[in-house]
Amino acid sequence: MSIEQEVAKRRTFAIISHPDAGKTTLTEKLLLFGGAIRLAGTVKARKASKHATSDWMEIEKQRGISVTSSVMQFDYEGHRVNILDTPGHQDFSEDTYRTLTAADSAVMLIDVAKGVEAQTKKLFQVCRMRGIPIFTFINKLDREGRNPFDLLEELEQVLGIRSYPMNWPIGMGSSLCGVYDRQKVQLELFQGDEHKNIVVRKVDGYSDPLVKEIAGEFLYDQLVQDLELLDVAGDPFDYDKVMRGELTPVFFGSAVNNFGVQTFLENFLQLAPAPTPRGSSAGPVEPTKPGFSGYVFKIQANMNPAHRDRLAFLRIVSGKFERGMSVRHVREGKNIKLSQPQQFLAQDRDIVEEAFPGDIIGLFDPGIFRIGDSLAEKEDIKFDELPTFSPELFCKVTVKNALKHKQYQKGLDQLTEEGTIQIFRTIGFEDIILGVVGQLQFEVFEYRMKNEYGVDIQLQRLNYQFARWIVDEKIDPGKFRINSTLVKDKNDNYVALFESEYALRSAMEKNPTSQFLPTAP
């Protein structure tokens, strides 16, 4: 198969949502269709006996939440599908933001009862910044929820994106009897918990007597009114607008009951883009460009606790990857051999012999990779920098047992490179300050230091609320003493930590020649 054909069959997407919208459940049902798992386990309570295939870390199993991004791959109807399952919890948004840079499109999951929630807004903005297509799945139709028109209006009002419903619910909760497929002009019937096979009834439009027979008079009247309104006042379907991220196709369903998921997957694979170019120092790099290239968007330590290993997740941008090939590590300026590449079903991995643009592979990392590193076969391509976000919570960290300093340093280095936390050092005293986006990151850091590195640490909360990277030829630390402090990040850039907006404004007035950047330069 030619590289053009390999690229054309690939779909690489991330699933974004607020916690508890059903993201892990949807991921599992998609994997089920791809034959990747035989039984979809459910994540319900902390004590659930089965845990989601994509949640592999011990702390995730205990809490029933995803705290790291997982990568899963399967084949379905001639397509090679790469799913990036991201943490929904806002405390892990930084990992999610970076993961979104490796996706070509996004599936936005919305709870029919709750609508657009806070975390969905944040993640949507990252997708919007990148201009990637967004497909919406409105979930939990088997429960009572909000009026579908209200949800569509909220997409427009809150997120600023127009929508085109691909199907429309007939009833909801206890009265749910199916959805009307606007594209294929057919009914898909709801069968409670049994959706091993889709039951479909072809109809001649929504005024067909069969629709009335299945829906009953009340739901039928409601359906006809809704669909007439959509036909007259709704947005027309415009594929170009979908590709630009201006119009989102909307699907209704229930992931837990497997209702509407297969239809969604089949439509998504037809509509979603194949791998797209990525920006670099040499301009956009096309997937079909000769010569392998890719970039590291995530590093994960200890995926297999028995082996204490580290994996770098690499998004392939162009060319063909082959096991054992020699490539240029652009930042280090040297050639390296990629001998043990792996592909994933969360923690389960297979050695991969070859891979193509859009695929995500795991590279064994002896400590040479950082997030954002570029690898290339033929030339020194440097892909655009991945964003580092300003932390909002800060702690001073110390090790309880001084004899464990070596393990402490190793854990600190590895978890920083993985992006679990950001690390800063005070000038002069060399105190270590950790910065995170959410409180749960501190808890995960503490837990992993103890369980993976055998180190007990002490965290002392500091009053700082945000960080700004300072760019100036001459920096005077004396001007950052009131309600702020000057530190250095892991790359030796100067960063000022501030307790308040007032402290930031004062510092800006005192340093008129300095730039105060919310992300690393």
KOLDO-80758 format. One record per residue (C-alpha): residue in one letter; y, z, x. Coordinates in steps of 0.02 Angstrom, whole numbers, plus 32768, in hexadecimal, padded with zeros to 4 digits. Layout:
REM KOLDO-80758
AYZX...
//
This chain:
REM KOLDO-80758
M800080008000S80AD7FD48045I813180598063E819880107FD2Q8103802B7F5CE80E680DC7F9EV819D81087F82A819E80BB7ED3K810F81287E95R815A81CE7ECFR81BD824A7E66T820482E67EBAF825C83607E48A828D84177E37I828084817D9BI831C84EA7D7BS833485737CFAH836A86247CD7P82E286A97CF0D826486B37C60A828986077C19G81D485D87C3FK81E5857A7CE2T814585B67D34T80E485937C93L812A84E17C8AT80FE84C57D42E804C84FC7D23K8036848C7C8BL807583F67CF0L7FF884207D78L7F70842B7CF4F7F9083757CC1G7F8883407D76G7EDC83927D85A7F2284037E0DI7EE884A07DB3R7E6084B27D31L7EA5854B7CDBA7F5D85747CC9G7F70862E7CE7T7FFD86847C8AV808386F27CD4K80AD87767C54A80AF882B7C85R80B288737D33K7FFF88A87D18A7FC687FA7CE4S7F1A87D87D2AK7F4387227D4DH7FDB86ED7DAEA803186477DB0T7FEB85CF7E31S809B85B67E74D80BF86717E8DW805A869D7F27M80B5872A7F7FE807887DB7F5BI812188197F1CE812887857EA3K808087B57E5AQ80B988697E43R815B883D7DEBG8125879E7D91I81B9873C7DD6S81CE86AF7E54V823186E27EEFT8210864C7F60S820F85947F3DS816185477F33V812F84937F4BM80A484417EE7Q806183917EEBF7FEF83327E75D7FC982817E39Y7FE182497D86E7FCE81997D3EG7FF5813E7DDFH808281B27E14R808482307EA2V80E382C77E60N8137834A7ECFI817483E37E6FL81EB845E7EC1D81D884FF7E5DT8271856A7E81P829486247E64G82EC863B7DBEH832D86E77DEEQ83E486DF7E1FD83C6874F7EB5F836B86BD7F07S83E686357EDDE840586077F93D835085D37FADT835D856F7F0BY840085197F3DR83B284DC7FDFT831384A57F88L837A843A7F11T83B383D27FA5A82FD83987FB9A82EF835D7F03D831B82B27EBCS832C82F27E0AA832583977DABV82CF83D57D0EM833D84547CB5L82DC84CD7C4AI833685227BB9D82F885AB7B45V830E85717A91A834886207A5DK83BD86447AEFG840A859B7B1AV8467857F7BBEE846186207C25A84C086597CBFQ844586247D47T842B857A7CF5K84E8855C7D03K84E985827DBEL845485147DE4F849584887D75Q853784877DDBV84D4846B7E7CC847B83D77E29R852183967DEAM856E83A17E99R84DF83337ED7G84EA82BD7E41I842F82C17E20P83E082957D77I83B8832A7D08F8330832D7C82T833383BA7C03F829C840F7BB6I82C884877B28N823985037B2AK81E785857AB8L81F1851C7A1AD8160858579D8R81DD861479C3E827686207954G830E85DE79AFR83BB8594799CN83EC84F7793FP83C5846179B0F8475841A7993D84C084BE79D2L845984B07A71L849083FB7A8FE8545842E7A73E853084BC7AEFL84EF84427B73E858F83E17B5EQ860984747B4EV85C084E57BD5L857784687C51G85E083CF7C2BI854C835A7C17R852882E87B82S847982E37B3BY83FF826D7AE8P836E82C17A8AM82CE825D7AADN827682BD7A23W82AC83327996P825583D07956I820C83D878A7G821D84907881M821B851E78FFG81BC85C0791DS813E85E27891S817385447833L816284CF78CAC80F58439789CG812383BD7925V81A9834F7972Y81E782A27943D81E7822D79DAR828581C379CBQ825281477A53K81A081237A1CV81C081407961Q812E81B67948L8106826B791EE80B682E0799BL8061836C793AF806384247969Q7FB48470796AG7FD485277996D7F8185557A3AE7F1084BB7A43H7F6384287A9AK7ED883E07B04N7EF883387AB1I7F9C82FC7A68V7F9082D679AEV800882497985R803081F078E0K8087814678E9V810D81337862D818880AF7826G82258114784DY824E81C47814S82578194775CD819D8169775CP813F81C676CFL80C282077752V814F826C77A3K817582BF76FCE80BD82E176DEI80A883387788A81508393778DG815E83CA76D7E81F983AB766DF8270842C76B8L825084017770Y824D83487747D82FA834D76F8Q833C83AE778DL82ED83337809V8335829977B2Q83E482E677AFD83D983147868L8399826A78A1E8417820A7838L84A182717888L845B824F7937D844E81947914V8503818B78D8A855E820B7943G84EB822B79D9D84FB81DC7A84P8498813B7A9EF8414813E7B26D846180FC7BC8Y83EC80F67C5FD847B80DF7CDDK84D1817C7C9CV842D81DC7CACM841D81A37D62R84D081DC7D87G84AF82887D3BE8529826B7CAAL84A982657C1CT840D82D17C0EP8372829B7BAAV833C83327B42F8288835D7B12F825283E97A9DG81AB84427AB5S814C84E17ADAA810484F27B8AV809885887B63N804085267AD8N803D84867B3FF809D84327AB3G810C83A07AE5V80EA83B97B9FQ807E831F7BBCT80F882B07B5AF818682F77BC2L812982D77C65E810082237C37N81B481FD7C04F81F982567C9DL818C81F17D15Q81CA814F7CC7L828281817CCAA829981ED7D66P82CF819B7E08A825D81787E9CP829481C87F42T834D81AA7F64P83B181958007R83F4822E8064G849B823A80BDS849A8246817BS850582338217A84D3817A8214G84FD8161815CP8482816280C8V83CB815880FFE836480ED8087P82AF81228063T827080768095K82CA8078813EP8249805E81CBG822380F88232F81F881A681F4S8284822481D6G829882C68175Y82EB83718171V82B684288162F82FA847880C3K8295851980C3I82368589813AQ81B4860380FAA8165868A8167N80BA86D68145M807C866180BDN7FD1869680F9P7FE187508126A7F3B874C8186H7F8386CC81FFR803987058208D806D86508201R811385F981E3L81288555818AA81BD84E1818AF81CC847B80E9L820183CA8111R824383498096I8212829B80D2V82A8822780C1S826D8182810CG81D8812A8159K8122815D8162F80E8820581A2E8042820C81FFR7FE782A5823CG7FF882BE82F8M8091824F8308S811882758387V81CA828A8344R827582B98384H82B2836A835DV836983388356R83BB83E4836BE834B841383FFG835883638448K829E8358846FN82008305842FI817D836B83D2K80D08342838EL80AD836582D6S7FF5839382DDQ7FD084018245P803683C181B2Q8007840A8109Q802183E58052F8021846B7FCEL7FEA84B07F2CA8052854E7F47Q7FE985B57FC2D7F56853B7FC5R7F6F84B68048D7F1B84198087I7F3583C5812EV7F8D8322810AE7F6A8283816CE7FFE821F812CA8095823680BBF812881CF807EP81DE81E2804AG81F182617FBED815B82C77FF8I816F83798034I810183AE80C6G80EC8454811DL80F8845881DBF80AE84E7823FD814585398290P813085958335G81E885C78327I823D85228350F828084F282A4R831B85298245I835384FE8195G83AE8458819BD835584138236S833F8356823AL82A28300827DA829F824582A0E822881CA82F0K829C81448333E834F81848340D83B282258340I83D982288285K842F82CA8252F842782E98197D84B98338813CE84C483F58150L8471846180CCP84EC84DB807CT84F1859480AFF853885FB8020S85AA8691802EP854987338014E858D87B17F97L852F88507FC8F8527889E8076C84BF892580CBK84B989708178V8403897181B2T83AD89E5822EV82F889FB8261K82AF8AA9823FN82378AA782D3A82888A6E8376L81DB8A4683BFK81CA89BB833EH82648960837DK820388C683B5Q81AF88AD830AY825688D382B6Q82AE884C831BK822387CE82F6G822B87F2823AL82E987E7823BD82E887408297Q826086F2822CL82A3872A8183T835286F281B4E8315864581E6E82B3863D8144G8357865A80E6T831D86FB8091I83BB875180D1Q845387288139I8470878F81D6F851687C18225R853B882582C4T85D4889282D7I8640886C836EG863288F083F7F85B3896783A7E852F88E28381D8506893582DAI849C88C78268I84E288A081BBL847B8842813AG84CB87D580B5V8475879D8014V84A0874B7F6EG844187CA7F02Q83FF887C7F0FL834988487EFBQ835587ED7FA3F836D88957FFAE82D288D97FA2V826A88427FD4F82AA884E8087E827D89078091Y81D288E78041R81A7885680B5M81E288B18152K816B893F8129N80D788D780ECE80DF88428161Y8129888F8200G80FB894781EDV81B0898081FCD820A8A038193I82C489E18187Q835A8A3C8141L83DF89DE80E0Q848F8A2480C9R84FC89CB8049L85A889928082N863F89758013Y865C88BF8042Q865788417FB4F865F87988008A8663873C80ADR86D386B480F2W86AE864C818DI8749864A81FCV877785AC825BD880285C282DBE881585A48396K8855865583B5I881386E18346D885C87918351P87DE88128311G886E888E8301K88AE882E8269F880D88528209R880F890F8207I8850893A8158N87C7893480D3S876F88AD8139T870F889581DAL86ED8804824FV863787DC8278K85D2874A82BED854886EB8264K84A286B482B3N84F8861982FDD85858682834AN8606864482CBY868D86C3829EV867E870881EEA86F387838198L86AB87F98114F87258835808EE872288C78014S879588727F95E87FB87D77F69Y889588377FA2A884A88548050L88238799805BR88D487678028S892087E080A7A88B487998133M88E386E78103E899C8714810BK8986876481B7N892386CE81F9P8981863381BBT892E85C1823BS887C85F4820CQ8809859E8190F87A88613811BL870B85B680E4P869385F2805AT85FE859C80AFA85CF858C8167P862C850181C4
//
